[in-house]
Amino acid sequence: MPSKRQLLAERRSRVGESATPVNVSTGHLTAVERTLVEDGASEDVVAYWIPLDDLEPSPFQYRYTLDEGAVEALAQSIQAQELYQPITVRPTGQPGRYQVVLGHRRMEAFRRLKRTAVPAMIREYDDLQALRAMLDENLRREDVNLFEQTEGVVRLVAVSSGRPGDPVEVTRRLLGEMRTQMKLNGPEDLQEPYLTTSRLIQEVTGMPWLSFYTNRMRVYSLPAALQKAVRAGMPYSLALAVQRLPEDRHTAALAFLGAPAGPWRSRQDLVAWAAEEREPQRGYLDRLQGLGRQLDRRQLTRADQAQVEKLLKRLEGLLQ
């Protein structure tokens, strides 16, 4: 039975695999021989050797971690087989310059092999098409974590809306407006541009926009250290469990769980660790309560009272 990820992949746009010809000049570029292109690419797809120095990274790239092992393995595979899966680029508007849409890891592998050019398909994408193609490819990957999934959808919604500003704030404000309209008019009466946003989120995530808003957008409410851990691959449910601990214990909890980059321990491990950490404090409380009872029963001299007062002040200073 196909997995949920596979079913979503089938429903998403195939814009990243379009074979639509481009209208930019390619006369100065050398075509890649068909025998060097990996099986699976459409027969009418033409790839060109594009100098690495002519490429720019995408401003929409939102995957935060580069798996060094995966890049190295890819470089070795390319060197051994000399079969290429072309990257996808789009013209920047400057003659001879291109922006990477798909294939940042493949581009990095070619750099590490000291190659001067990389096979690439050229597509005339606008910003929305480029971001959608990137999102479609990344959401099909097994190693994409929840933060990266959410970040991609947030950027897509922000670009689609045409509103300026930080993508997170734009998306949060837009979805908040949609929730307000839903409360006023009912869930079936969304109007444009809200209807387009609703359909877009449903299409790329497979979940209703309100579920995305109330569940996925919560990741941006995490403290900065926990957001960083989720970006690095920490399970979101584990981050929420850490958030429930006192804030002054977050750093120790993250270190115990596997920060900065894993492998990550389980939520059950965290519960056991937190319980063990509390035991000494419970012992302190029992001892303090016992001392209080002894003080009630004992008549202290002035010298003893002064000594107790001094010790209490030291204890208060430690706990502040």
N, C-alpha and C positions, 0 to 999 in steps of 0.2 A: 504493500500500500504506500503511495507517495506520502512523504512527510508534509507537514504544514508549510515548511519553508519551500519545498518543491512546488506545492500547489500555488503559493503566492507568486513564485517566480513565473509560473505559466500565465498568471493573470496580469502580470506587470507589463509595462511598455517594453517593446523590443527596440527602442530607438537607438540603443547602444550598438546594435548589430545591423543597422540600416546600411544598405548598399547603394543608397542614392548618390549619383555622381555629384561632384563638387564643381563649382564654377570658377575656382581660383586656378591660377596658372601653375601647372606642375611640370612645365617643359624643362625646367632647370634641375629636376629631380630624377634620380635613377629608380626605375621600377624594380621591385624585389622579384626574383625568379619564382615562378609558381612552385617549383620543386622544393623551395626552401621554406614554404609556408606550411604550418601544421595542418593536418587533416581536420576538417570541421568548419573551416572558413568557407563562405560561399564562393562559388567558382567565379562570380563576376566582381568579387572584391579585389581591388588593386591596391597593393601596398607599395610604399616608396621608402627609399633609404633617406632619412632626414637626419642631418647633423645634430648631434646632441647639444652643441652650442647654440642651435637655433630654437631650442625648446624651453618653455617656461612652465613651472608647476601651476596647477589649477588653483585659483583663489578660493575655490569651493571645497578643496580637499579637507576633509574633517576626520580622517582616521589618524589617530594621534601616535600610534606606535608602529614602528617598522620592525618586523620580525627579522632580526639579523640572520638567524638560522635559515629561514625560508628564502631570503634574498641570496644567501651564499649557495644554497642548494639549487636555486633557479639558475644562478650563474654557471654552476658546474654542469647542469643539464644542457644549457645553451651551448657551452663549449664542447661538450661531448657529442651532441647530436647535430648541432647546426641546423635545427628546425626552429622556426620562429612563429610565435603568436603575435601578430602586429599589435602595437598599441594604437589608441585612437586619439587623434589630435584635432584641433580646430584652428583656423587662421586667427591671428590676434588683431589684424588690421594694419600691422606693420609688414612691409614686404619681406618675405622670407622668414617670418617669425611665426611660431605655432605654440599653442597652449595645450598641455596634456589634459585629456579628458579621462581616459582609461589607460591604466598600465604604468602607474608611478613605480611600482615594484620592479616591473620588467625594465623600465628605463634605468633604474638604479643598478640592476644586474649588469646591464651593458656598460655602464660607467665603470663598474668594478673590474670588468674584463678589459678595460682600457680601449674599448671600441670607440670609434669616432662618430658612428651613425647607428640608428635604430630603425627597424621596419615599422612603418606607421600607416594607418588609414586616415585620410583627411576628410573631415565632415564639417559642414557649415552649420554648426549648432549655435543657437542663441544661448543666453545664460540659463534659461529654464530647461532647455533641451539637454545642455551639457550636464547640469546638476542632476536631472532625472536619469540620464544614462549612467552617471556615476553611482547614484543611489541604487538603481536596479542591479548593477553588477555587485555592489558591496553587500546588498541584502541577500544575495544568493550565496555568499561565502559563509562557511561554517565558523570561521574564526572572528566574525564581527560581533563585538559585545553590545550590550543593551545601550550603553551611552552613545556609541557610534551610530547605531540604528536610529536612536532618537535624534541625535544631532543632524543626521542627514535629512530626516523628515522635517525638522524645524527649519532648516535652511531652504528646503524646497518650498515649504509653505510661505516663508518670508519673501522669497524671490517671486513666487506666483502672485502674491498679494500686490506687489509693486510698491509696498510701503517702505520708506527709508528707515534706517536705524539698525540697532543690534538685532540679529535674527531671533534670539531668544525672547527679547522684549516685544518685538513685533508679533511673533506667534502667540505669546502669552496674552497680549492685548486683544488680538484678533479672536482667539478662541474664547476669551472672556466675554467679548461682545456677543459671540454666538450663543454662549450659555445664557446671557441676559435676554437675548431675543427669544430663545427657546422657552424660558420661564414665562415671558410675557405672552407669546403667541402659540406656544405648543411645539412639540418636537417635529411636527410634520410641516411647519410653515417657515422653514428657513428660506431667505431670499438671497439673491446675489449681492455681493460676492461670496457670501457665506456658503451658499450651496456648492459652489465650485471647490471651496476649501474642504468641505465635508466629503465630497466625492474623491478628492485627491488623497486624503488621509486614508479613507476606506480602501482605495485601490492599492496603495503601496504598502500598507501595514496589515490589511485584513481585519482591522478593528474599527469600531465606530469612533468618530472624532472625539466624542465626549469621554470615552474610555482612554483615548490617547492623552487628552487634556488632564484628566484627574489622576491617571496612573503614571504614564511615561514622563510627563512634564514635571512631576515631583522630584525627579533626579536633580533639577536645577535648584531645588530648595535645600539640598544637602550642604553641609559645611564644605569649604574649599578642599580640605584634605581628603574628605570622603569622595568628592567629585573626582579628584585626581586619581584615587584608587579605583573607582569605577571605570574611568577612562583606560586605566591600565589592565582592566579585565576582571576586577573584583565583582562577584555577583551582586546585583542590585539589592537582593533580599538580605545579603550579608551586611551591606552598607547601612540599610535601614536598622538592622539589629545593633550595629555599633552606635548609630545615632541615638538610640534609646538609652545608652549608657551616659553617665555624667560626662560633660564635655572634657574635663581634665583627664579623662581616661581614654580618650579617643586615640591619642598617639601610641600609647602602650598597646591598645587593642589592635591597631593596624599592624604594628610590628609583630605581634603574636600571630596574626592571621596570615602574614606573608608579604606585607608591603616591603618595597614599592611595586613589585611586579609579579608576585606569586612564585610558586604555586600556592593556591589559597586553601586555608583550612575551612572546615565546615561550620555551619551555624551552631551545631551541637558542641563543637570544640569551643566556640566562643562562650556559650552558656556555661560550660564547665570551668573555663578560665575565669570568667567573671565571678562565679561562685567561690572559687578558691581565693580570688583577690579580696573578696569581702570577708572571709573568715578571720584574718588578723584584726580587721577593724571591729568585728563583733566581739573579739576577745578584749580589745581595748575598752569597749563600751562596758562590758561586764566588770572589768577591773575598776573602772572609774565609778560605776554605780556602787561597787563594794566599798571603795574608799569613802564615798559620800556617806554611806551608812555608818562607817567607823567614826567619821567626823561628828556625826550626830550624837554618838554615844560617848564621845571623849571630850573632856575639858582640857583645852589647850592653854599653855602659858603664852604670855605675850611674845616671847621669843619664837615659840612654835608657830604662832599665828603669823608672825612676820615671814617665817620661812615658807609656810604654806602659801601665803600671798605671793611671794616671789616665784614659787614654782608654778602657781596658777597663771601668772602673767607670762611666763615662758611658754607654757602650753598653749595659751591663747594666741601668742605670737606665731607659734608653729602652724596653727590651724587657720590663720587668716589668709 
